[in-house]
Amino acid sequence: MEETFSFEVYSTASGLKQISNPIRKKILSELRKRELSLSEIAVLVGKAQSTLSSHLDELTREGLIASRGDPEDNRRKMFYLTSKPIGNSVVPRDDLREVVGTTIAGSIGTPSSFLKGVIRSIIIGIQAVGFKMDPVLIEIGRMIGLEIAKRMKSDNIEGLIREIKAFYEEHELGEVCVYSVTPLSLIIRDEYDCHKIPEAGKTFCMINEGILSAIFESKIGMALKVRTSTECLADGFNHCRVYIEPVPRST
């Protein structure tokens, strides 16, 4: 089903801001990639500079963006993002509401399985009522990963993979194995058979991305990009394949 985006939510220093204006959404989307001048924004958004000025002023007042002088040309401003994307509205899903019910029904029996079922149902249920929050799931995953990393002793990739495999197995988070070394990619087989409900599987991929990136970055002191491939629970596979690679240095 094709998703309909009517608003986006950003986190600012003064709280959450909801953006529904299509021009402002496009400006923020472009600034998420890199800082831009007014003329560059005009080209990318397809609007006249005079039209964009009021939108940029409003985004600045709301604490979503800021500007600075261009070091190469002090006559122009460079705009950049000062907020973080949290999520966006989507069409509510009755089928996902049913998944919440079946998830809880299948979890009843033992306290540990029921708790996992409740956590999973919260994540699925948020999208069921019409809100998709991939960025915040990654950020929550990073918070979790930073705490997990404190329990790990290795400071190299090989050692961390061994510890991650043991941690996931001990805590029934799934089975982790190395798929390839160059590029480094891992397979995470999910305990909950999320491939049967792809939308649910995607949410757990986002959390795993955050967990793994935080563990690797905090323990080896290097910025890494963790990304889920199309070989994913969200595409009907019974596992997620994630790539771990250095973040390219900006020139």
Backbone hydrogen bonds in HBPLUS format (Angstrom, degrees):
<---DONOR---> <-ACCEPTOR-->    atom                        ^
c    i                          cat <-CA-CA->   ^        H-A-AA   ^      H-
h    n   atom  resd res      DA  || num        DHA   H-A  angle D-A-AA Bond
n    s   type  num  typ     dist DA aas  dist angle  dist       angle   num
A0089-SER N   A0007-PHE O   3.00 MM  82  5.64 160.6  2.04 154.0 158.4     1
A0008-GLU N   A0019-ILE O   2.79 MM  11  5.14 156.1  1.85 143.4 151.0     2
A0019-ILE N   A0008-GLU O   2.74 MM  11  5.14 169.6  1.75 157.5 161.2     3
A0009-VAL N   A0087-GLY O   2.89 MM  78  5.43 162.2  1.92 154.6 152.2     4
A0086-ILE N   A0009-VAL O   2.76 MM  77  5.42 167.0  1.77 158.8 154.4     5
A0010-TYR N   A0017-LYS O   2.88 MM   7  5.25 162.3  1.91 151.9 157.6     6
A0017-LYS N   A0010-TYR O   2.79 MM   7  5.25 159.8  1.83 155.9 162.4     7
A0011-SER N   A0084-LYS O   2.70 MM  73  5.10 162.9  1.73 153.4 157.1     8
A0084-LYS N   A0011-SER O   3.00 MM  73  5.10 156.7  2.05 139.2 146.4     9
A0012-THR N   A0015-GLY O   2.88 MM   3  5.12 154.9  1.94 132.5 140.8    10
A0015-GLY N   A0012-THR O   3.14 MM   3  5.12 165.4  2.17 105.3 109.8    11
A0025-LYS N   A0021-ASN O   2.94 MM   4  6.18 155.1  2.00 155.4 163.5    12
A0026-LYS N   A0022-PRO O   3.03 MM   4  6.16 152.2  2.11 138.8 145.7    13
A0027-ILE N   A0023-ILE O   2.95 MM   4  6.24 156.4  2.00 148.6 155.1    14
A0028-LEU N   A0024-ARG O   3.00 MM   4  6.17 169.1  2.01 150.2 152.7    15
A0029-SER N   A0025-LYS O   2.93 MM   4  6.08 152.7  2.01 142.8 151.0    16
A0030-GLU N   A0026-LYS O   3.03 MM   4  6.28 156.0  2.09 149.8 154.6    17
A0031-LEU N   A0027-ILE O   2.97 MM   4  6.24 155.0  2.03 150.3 157.9    18
A0032-ARG N   A0028-LEU O   2.97 MM   4  6.14 126.5  2.27 141.2 153.9    19
A0033-LYS N   A0030-GLU O   3.12 MM   3  5.55 152.4  2.20 107.1 115.0    20
A0036-LEU N   A0079-PHE O   2.92 MM  43  5.28 147.1  2.03 144.8 152.5    21
A0079-PHE N   A0036-LEU O   2.65 MM  43  5.28 170.3  1.66 156.0 152.9    22
A0041-ILE N   A0037-SER O   2.94 MM   4  6.24 159.0  1.99 153.6 159.4    23
A0042-ALA N   A0038-LEU O   2.94 MM   4  6.17 156.6  2.00 148.7 155.2    24
A0043-VAL N   A0039-SER O   3.19 MM   4  6.45 152.9  2.27 143.3 148.9    25
A0044-LEU N   A0040-GLU O   3.08 MM   4  6.33 165.9  2.10 152.1 155.6    26
A0045-VAL N   A0041-ILE O   2.79 MM   4  5.84 161.2  1.83 158.0 162.9    27
A0046-GLY N   A0042-ALA O   2.83 MM   4  5.52 137.2  2.01 133.0 144.3    28
A0047-LYS N   A0042-ALA O   3.29 MM   5  5.20 136.4  2.50 131.7 141.4    29
A0051-THR N   A0048-ALA O   3.02 MM   3  5.24 125.4  2.33 101.5 115.4    30
A0052-LEU N   A0048-ALA O   3.08 MM   4  6.43 150.7  2.17 149.6 158.3    31
A0053-SER N   A0049-GLN O   3.10 MM   4  6.23 141.1  2.26 150.3 158.6    32
A0055-HIS N   A0052-LEU O   3.03 MM   3  5.19 115.8  2.45 101.6 117.7    33
A0056-LEU N   A0052-LEU O   2.90 MM   4  6.14 160.9  1.93 163.4 169.4    34
A0057-ASP N   A0053-SER O   2.92 MM   4  6.13 154.0  1.99 148.1 155.6    35
A0058-GLU N   A0054-SER O   3.03 MM   4  6.21 156.3  2.09 142.8 148.7    36
A0059-LEU N   A0055-HIS O   2.95 MM   4  6.18 161.9  1.99 150.4 155.4    37
A0060-THR N   A0056-LEU O   2.95 MM   4  6.08 146.9  2.06 141.2 150.1    38
A0061-ARG N   A0057-ASP O   2.94 MM   4  6.22 158.8  1.99 148.2 153.7    39
A0062-GLU N   A0058-GLU O   2.99 MM   4  6.20 149.9  2.08 147.3 155.4    40
A0064-LEU N   A0059-LEU O   2.95 MM   5  5.31 150.3  2.04 172.5 167.4    41
A0063-GLY N   A0060-THR O   3.02 MM   3  5.15 156.9  2.07 105.5 112.8    42
A0082-THR N   A0064-LEU O   2.97 MM  18  5.37 174.7  1.97 130.9 131.1    43
A0066-ALA N   A0080-TYR O   2.97 MM  14  5.63 152.3  2.05 156.4 163.9    44
A0080-TYR N   A0066-ALA O   2.91 MM  14  5.63 159.4  1.95 158.0 161.1    45
A0068-ARG N   A0078-MET O   2.98 MM  10  5.39 144.1  2.12 139.3 150.3    46
A0078-MET N   A0068-ARG O   2.76 MM  10  5.39 160.4  1.80 160.6 167.3    47
A0070-ASP N   A0076-ARG O   3.12 MM   6  5.95 157.9  2.17 164.7 158.3    48
A0073-ASP N   A0070-ASP O   3.04 MM   3  5.14 146.1  2.16 104.1 114.4    49
A0076-ARG N   A0073-ASP O   3.17 MM   3  6.10 175.3  2.18 128.6 129.7    50
A0088-ASN N   A0132-LYS O   2.85 MM  44  5.41 152.5  1.93 152.6 161.6    51
A0132-LYS N   A0088-ASN O   2.82 MM  44  5.41 176.1  1.82 168.7 167.3    52
A0090-VAL N   A0130-GLY O   3.02 MM  40  4.83 158.4  2.07 111.0 115.7    53
A0093-ARG N   A0128-ALA O   2.85 MM  35  4.62 151.1  1.93 123.0 132.7    54
A0097-ARG N   A0093-ARG O   3.27 MM   4  6.65 142.6  2.42 138.3 148.4    55
A0097-ARG N   A0094-ASP O   3.12 MM   3  4.99 122.0  2.47  90.5 105.6    56
A0098-GLU N   A0094-ASP O   3.14 MM   4  6.52 148.1  2.24 144.7 152.4    57
A0099-VAL N   A0095-ASP O   3.11 MM   4  6.45 141.4  2.26 133.7 144.3    58
A0100-VAL N   A0096-LEU O   3.04 MM   4  6.39 149.3  2.13 145.8 152.3    59
A0101-GLY N   A0097-ARG O   3.28 MM   4  6.69 156.1  2.34 144.0 149.2    60
A0102-THR N   A0098-GLU O   2.98 MM   4  6.35 163.6  2.01 154.7 158.4    61
A0103-THR N   A0099-VAL O   2.78 MM   4  5.88 150.8  1.87 149.8 158.5    62
A0104-ILE N   A0100-VAL O   3.05 MM   4  6.28 163.1  2.07 151.8 154.9    63
A0105-ALA N   A0101-GLY O   2.96 MM   4  6.15 164.3  1.98 150.2 155.2    64
A0106-GLY N   A0102-THR O   2.95 MM   4  6.02 153.3  2.02 141.4 148.0    65
A0107-SER N   A0103-THR O   3.08 MM   4  6.17 120.0  2.45 134.4 149.4    66
A0107-SER N   A0104-ILE O   3.03 MM   3  4.99 141.8  2.18  97.9 109.6    67
A0108-ILE N   A0104-ILE O   3.17 MM   4  6.33 134.3  2.39 153.1 161.4    68
A0114-PHE N   A0110-THR O   2.97 MM   4  6.10 158.6  2.01 158.5 165.4    69
A0115-LEU N   A0111-PRO O   2.96 MM   4  6.08 157.0  2.02 146.8 152.5    70
A0116-LYS N   A0112-SER O   3.15 MM   4  6.38 161.6  2.18 146.7 151.1    71
A0117-GLY N   A0113-SER O   2.95 MM   4  6.13 150.7  2.04 140.8 149.5    72
A0118-VAL N   A0114-PHE O   2.87 MM   4  6.17 148.0  1.98 148.6 156.9    73
A0119-ILE N   A0115-LEU O   3.05 MM   4  6.34 164.4  2.07 153.3 156.3    74
A0120-ARG N   A0116-LYS O   2.95 MM   4  6.12 167.3  1.97 151.1 155.0    75
A0121-SER N   A0117-GLY O   2.88 MM   4  5.96 151.2  1.96 140.5 148.9    76
A0122-ILE N   A0118-VAL O   2.95 MM   4  6.22 148.5  2.05 149.4 157.0    77
A0123-ILE N   A0119-ILE O   3.25 MM   4  6.56 162.6  2.28 150.9 154.2    78
A0124-ILE N   A0120-ARG O   3.02 MM   4  6.30 166.8  2.04 153.2 156.7    79
A0125-GLY N   A0121-SER O   2.69 MM   4  5.60 155.3  1.75 143.2 151.7    80
A0126-ILE N   A0122-ILE O   3.07 MM   4  6.20 145.8  2.19 146.0 151.7    81
A0128-ALA N   A0124-ILE O   2.99 MM   4  6.25 147.9  2.09 144.2 154.4    82
A0129-VAL N   A0125-GLY O   3.09 MM   4  6.34 145.1  2.21 148.4 153.7    83
A0131-PHE N   A0126-ILE O   3.14 MM   5  5.74 146.5  2.26 138.1 142.8    84
A0130-GLY N   A0127-GLN O   3.05 MM   3  5.09 151.4  2.13 101.5 110.5    85
A0137-LEU N   A0133-MET O   3.01 MM   4  6.26 149.3  2.11 154.7 164.5    86
A0138-ILE N   A0134-ASP O   3.06 MM   4  6.36 157.1  2.12 156.3 161.5    87
A0139-GLU N   A0135-PRO O   3.05 MM   4  6.33 155.3  2.11 142.0 149.1    88
A0140-ILE N   A0136-VAL O   2.81 MM   4  6.02 156.1  1.87 146.3 152.4    89
A0141-GLY N   A0137-LEU O   2.86 MM   4  6.05 155.3  1.93 143.3 150.8    90
A0142-ARG N   A0138-ILE O   2.90 MM   4  6.23 146.5  2.01 144.4 153.7    91
A0143-MET N   A0139-GLU O   3.05 MM   4  6.42 152.4  2.13 145.7 152.5    92
A0144-ILE N   A0140-ILE O   2.98 MM   4  6.31 161.3  2.01 153.7 158.4    93
A0145-GLY N   A0141-GLY O   2.78 MM   4  5.99 160.7  1.82 150.4 156.5    94
A0146-LEU N   A0142-ARG O   2.89 MM   4  6.08 154.2  1.96 151.3 156.6    95
A0147-GLU N   A0143-MET O   3.39 MM   4  6.67 152.7  2.47 142.2 148.0    96
A0148-ILE N   A0144-ILE O   3.00 MM   4  6.33 159.6  2.05 152.8 159.1    97
A0149-ALA N   A0145-GLY O   2.84 MM   4  5.97 157.2  1.89 150.0 156.2    98
A0150-LYS N   A0147-GLU O   3.24 MM   3  5.45 138.3  2.42 100.7 111.0    99
A0151-ARG N   A0148-ILE O   2.94 MM   3  5.62 155.6  2.00 119.8 127.0   100
A0152-MET N   A0149-ALA O   3.01 MM   3  5.16 160.4  2.05 108.1 114.4   101
A0160-LEU N   A0156-ASN O   2.99 MM   4  6.17 158.9  2.04 154.3 161.0   102
A0161-ILE N   A0157-ILE O   2.94 MM   4  6.13 157.9  1.99 153.9 158.9   103
A0162-ARG N   A0158-GLU O   3.28 MM   4  6.61 157.8  2.33 145.4 150.5   104
A0163-GLU N   A0159-GLY O   3.08 MM   4  6.40 158.2  2.13 147.7 153.6   105
A0164-ILE N   A0160-LEU O   2.74 MM   4  5.94 158.3  1.79 156.3 162.6   106
A0165-LYS N   A0161-ILE O   2.91 MM   4  6.07 164.4  1.94 151.3 155.1   107
A0166-ALA N   A0162-ARG O   3.10 MM   4  6.33 160.1  2.14 145.2 150.3   108
A0167-PHE N   A0163-GLU O   2.87 MM   4  6.06 156.1  1.93 146.9 154.0   109
A0168-TYR N   A0164-ILE O   2.88 MM   4  6.05 172.9  1.88 160.4 161.4   110
A0169-GLU N   A0165-LYS O   3.06 MM   4  6.18 158.4  2.11 144.9 151.1   111
A0170-GLU N   A0166-ALA O   2.89 MM   4  6.01 164.5  1.91 149.7 154.2   112
A0171-HIS N   A0167-PHE O   3.02 MM   4  6.12 157.6  2.07 152.0 157.3   113
A0173-LEU N   A0168-TYR O   2.82 MM   5  4.78 168.0  1.83 148.6 150.3   114
A0172-GLU N   A0169-GLU O   3.25 MM   3  5.09 165.5  2.27 103.1 106.0   115
A0175-GLU N   A0189-ARG O   2.97 MM  14  4.99 144.9  2.09 135.0 143.3   116
A0189-ARG N   A0175-GLU O   2.80 MM  14  4.99 162.1  1.83 148.7 150.8   117
A0177-CYS N   A0187-ILE O   2.95 MM  10  5.28 151.5  2.04 147.1 155.0   118
A0187-ILE N   A0177-CYS O   2.78 MM  10  5.28 166.7  1.79 162.5 166.9   119
A0179-TYR N   A0185-SER O   2.88 MM   6  5.49 161.2  1.92 140.7 145.2   120
A0180-SER N   A0185-SER O   3.35 MM   5  5.27 162.8  2.38 132.4 133.7   121
A0185-SER N   A0180-SER O   2.98 MM   5  5.27 157.8  2.03 142.9 139.9   122
A0244-ILE N   A0184-LEU O   2.96 MM  60  5.57 165.6  1.98 155.5 155.7   123
A0186-LEU N   A0242-VAL O   2.85 MM  56  5.34 149.9  1.94 150.7 159.0   124
A0242-VAL N   A0186-LEU O   2.87 MM  56  5.34 157.0  1.92 152.4 159.4   125
A0188-ILE N   A0240-CYS O   2.79 MM  52  5.16 158.2  1.84 151.9 159.3   126
A0240-CYS N   A0188-ILE O   2.88 MM  52  5.16 154.0  1.95 136.1 143.7   127
A0196-LYS N   A0193-ASP O   3.16 MM   3  6.05 170.0  2.17 122.1 125.2   128
A0197-ILE N   A0194-CYS O   2.89 MM   3  5.36 153.6  1.96 113.9 122.0   129
A0200-ALA N   A0197-ILE O   2.93 MM   3  5.66 131.3  2.17 125.7 137.0   130
A0201-GLY N   A0197-ILE O   3.24 MM   4  6.52 152.7  2.32 142.7 150.5   131
A0201-GLY N   A0198-PRO O   3.01 MM   3  4.90 111.7  2.49  91.6 108.5   132
A0202-LYS N   A0198-PRO O   3.05 MM   4  6.37 149.8  2.14 154.2 160.7   133
A0205-CYS N   A0201-GLY O   3.10 MM   4  6.43 142.1  2.25 144.9 156.2   134
A0205-CYS N   A0202-LYS O   3.11 MM   3  4.98 122.7  2.46  92.0 107.0   135
A0206-MET N   A0202-LYS O   3.12 MM   4  6.46 153.2  2.20 151.2 156.7   136
A0207-ILE N   A0203-THR O   3.26 MM   4  6.61 155.2  2.33 142.4 148.3   137
A0208-ASN N   A0204-PHE O   2.99 MM   4  6.17 161.2  2.03 145.7 150.8   138
A0209-GLU N   A0205-CYS O   2.91 MM   4  6.17 152.1  1.99 148.8 156.6   139
A0210-GLY N   A0206-MET O   3.17 MM   4  6.49 159.2  2.21 147.5 151.7   140
A0211-ILE N   A0207-ILE O   2.93 MM   4  6.23 162.9  1.96 154.0 159.0   141
A0212-LEU N   A0208-ASN O   2.94 MM   4  6.01 177.7  1.94 156.5 157.3   142
A0213-SER N   A0209-GLU O   3.04 MM   4  6.07 163.2  2.07 147.0 152.4   143
A0214-ALA N   A0210-GLY O   3.10 MM   4  6.14 162.0  2.14 147.1 151.8   144
A0215-ILE N   A0211-ILE O   3.07 MM   4  6.29 160.6  2.11 150.8 156.3   145
A0216-PHE N   A0212-LEU O   3.02 MM   4  6.17 178.2  2.02 159.4 159.2   146
A0217-GLU N   A0213-SER O   2.96 MM   4  5.91 165.0  1.99 147.7 152.7   147
A0218-SER N   A0214-ALA O   3.00 MM   4  5.88 163.7  2.02 144.2 149.2   148
A0219-LYS N   A0215-ILE O   3.10 MM   4  6.10 148.5  2.21 147.2 155.0   149
A0220-ILE N   A0216-PHE O   2.98 MM   4  5.92 156.9  2.04 150.8 155.8   150
A0221-GLY N   A0217-GLU O   2.92 MM   4  5.20 127.0  2.20 131.0 140.0   151
A0247-VAL N   A0223-ALA O   3.18 MM  24  5.78 162.0  2.21 135.2 132.5   152
A0225-LYS N   A0245-GLU O   2.67 MM  20  5.34 174.7  1.67 171.1 171.8   153
A0245-GLU N   A0225-LYS O   3.06 MM  20  5.34 163.1  2.09 145.3 150.3   154
A0227-ARG N   A0243-TYR O   3.05 MM  16  5.40 155.5  2.11 145.6 153.3   155
A0243-TYR N   A0227-ARG O   2.85 MM  16  5.40 163.2  1.88 160.0 161.2   156
A0229-SER N   A0241-ARG O   2.91 MM  12  5.74 177.1  1.91 174.7 173.8   157
A0241-ARG N   A0231-GLU O   2.94 MM  10  5.71 138.3  2.12 161.8 174.6   158
A0235-ASP N   A0232-CYS O   2.89 MM   3  5.30 157.8  1.94 111.9 119.4   159
A0237-PHE N   A0232-CYS O   3.23 MM   5  5.49 155.7  2.29 143.1 135.8   160
A0236-GLY N   A0233-LEU O   3.10 MM   3  5.22 162.1  2.13 112.9 112.6   161
